[in-house]
Amino acid sequence: MELNTLWFILIGVLFTGFFVLEGFDYGVGILLRIIGKKDEERRLIINTIGPVWDANEVWLLTAGGAMFAAFPNWYATLFSGFYLALFLMLAALIVRGVAFEFRSKDADPRWRNLWDWAIAIGSFVPALLWGVAMSNIVRGVPIDAKMQYVGGFFNLLNPYALLGGVAGLGVFTLHGAIFLSLRTDGEIRQRAEALANRLWPVVLVVGAATVIASYFATDIFQRLGVNPGISALGAGAAFLVGGWFLRQGRFGWAFAMTTLTIALTVVTTFRGLYPRVMVSSLNPDWSLTVTNASSSPYTLQVMSIVALIFVPIVLLYQGWNYWVFRARLSGKSALKY
């Protein structure tokens, strides 16, 4: 296997980890004011992701760094073309991160209410925009022969991309609701379980609409063929089985199924792109690929050695972190400042 193909796969793995882990993270933030009715309840909800939310974002930073080093032309075109959208996403993430730290610095209800809204909005915006961004990458954006994005911000707000954004938002919110059902107890757990059961059919409808729209708006189905492979079929099957587990009250298995759904959807997306990394809607020959967007072989060799050493260490640390903070939280666990 060539190194540029290997790094395309590794970046796909990093984005898969990011969407799975940050997905429930966003979902919890979105549901903060919906499930948390009182200040103490919202403090408890924040505590469920308190030890892990910043580590989850490291997956995105690592994916961005790997993209910059392994595929600089992909990085340059993506970040320049999606500049305003990514700026909005970054601003939301900054506000969200500040809110986690500032919320409990003052007991004034108005102060806490302000930062609770900041967490909710700061989670909603990136959850929506990631779906929009990934949909545009698959659908294709205006890229010229010089690998430059020649469209505007509103080119990204096409109906298909917005539908993909809503689908991603729905899946992340459902993922977060199920996560809360596993990490809390009492009334919060009951509300999370009830909401997850109500959300599932809505997400199913939006997700199905996105799959149908993908047939007409993208070339993924043509590239993958009549049999789209285990990843595509598995994503759909996992989501359906997850709904059955929800009805049975087996939320641990339901969380495993939403995790699998997100992971296999990302895998299918990258399979449909390869060997391209960004599709040009102006001319297919102008698309960025793992060949014309990659760094030199020497750069990829050095990166491979570094990744081989440090990635296992990071994975072990994050796994240990989740294991340490695996217990359910109850009302007594809410911190009072």
HUWOKA-V678440 format. One record per pair of residues at least 6 apart in sequence whose ideal C-beta (glycine too) atoms are under 6 Angstrom apart, sorted by sequence separation. I is the first residue (numbers start at 1). GAP is how many residues later the second one is. D is the distance in whole Angstrom. If there is no record, write none. Layout:
((I GAP D) (I GAP D))
This chain:
((36 6 4) (143 6 6) (144 6 5) (214 6 6) (215 6 5) (280 6 4) (67 7 6) (68 7 4) (280 7 5) (67 8 5) (142 8 5) (181 8 6) (245 8 4) (246 8 5) (279 8 5) (36 9 5) (103 9 6) (142 9 4) (245 9 4) (32 10 6) (141 10 6) (278 10 4) (181 11 4) (276 11 5) (277 11 5) (103 12 4) (180 12 4) (181 12 5) (242 12 5) (32 13 6) (102 13 6) (276 13 5) (275 14 5) (177 15 5) (242 15 3) (275 15 5) (99 16 4) (241 16 5) (242 16 5) (277 16 6) (177 18 5) (178 18 5) (99 19 4) (177 19 4) (238 19 5) (99 20 5) (136 20 5) (28 21 5) (139 21 6) (238 22 4) (239 22 4) (95 23 5) (96 23 6) (238 23 5) (25 24 5) (135 25 6) (136 25 5) (174 25 5) (96 26 3) (135 26 4) (235 26 5) (95 27 5) (25 28 5) (132 29 5) (135 29 3) (174 29 5) (235 29 4) (92 30 5) (234 30 5) (235 30 5) (25 31 5) (171 32 6) (92 33 4) (93 33 6) (131 33 5) (132 33 4) (170 33 4) (231 33 5) (22 34 5) (92 34 5) (131 34 4) (21 35 4) (131 36 6) (170 36 5) (231 36 4) (232 36 4) (89 37 5) (128 37 5) (131 37 3) (231 37 4) (130 38 6) (167 39 5) (89 40 5) (166 40 6) (167 40 5) (18 41 4) (128 41 5) (17 42 5) (18 42 5) (127 42 5) (167 43 4) (200 43 5) (85 44 6) (14 45 6) (127 45 5) (164 46 6) (200 46 6) (163 47 5) (14 48 5) (15 48 5) (224 48 6) (14 49 4) (197 49 5) (223 49 6) (163 50 6) (196 50 6) (11 52 6) (220 52 4) (160 53 5) (11 55 5) (11 56 6) (160 57 4) (7 63 4) (81 68 3) (80 69 6) (84 69 5) (182 69 6) (77 70 5) (181 70 5) (85 71 6) (77 72 6) (39 73 6) (178 73 6) (182 73 6) (42 74 6) (73 74 5) (178 76 5) (178 77 5) (139 78 5) (139 79 5) (138 80 5) (178 80 6) (33 83 6) (175 83 5) (32 84 6) (32 87 5) (33 87 5) (32 88 5) (29 90 5) (30 93 5) (29 94 3) (30 94 5) (26 97 5) (26 101 4) (48 135 4) (143 137 4) (140 139 4) (142 139 6) (141 140 6) (142 140 5) (137 141 6) (140 141 4) (145 141 5) (30 143 5) (143 143 6) (185 143 5) (186 144 6) (27 145 5) (31 145 6) (183 145 6) (184 145 6) (185 145 5) (26 146 5) (27 146 5) (41 147 6) (27 148 5) (28 148 4) (23 149 4) (27 149 2) (24 151 5) (23 152 5) (24 152 5) (24 155 4) (35 156 5) (35 157 6) (77 201 6) (74 203 5) (74 214 5) (73 215 6) (74 219 4) (73 220 4) (71 222 5) (71 223 5) (72 223 6) (70 225 6) (104 233 4) (69 234 6) (20 239 5) (23 239 6) (20 242 5) (19 243 5) (20 243 6) (16 247 5) (19 247 6) (16 250 4) (15 251 6) (12 258 4) (55 263 6) (51 274 4) (8 282 5) (47 282 6) (5 285 6) (44 285 6) (4 286 4) (4 290 4) (44 290 4) (43 291 4) (43 292 6) (40 294 5) (3 297 4))
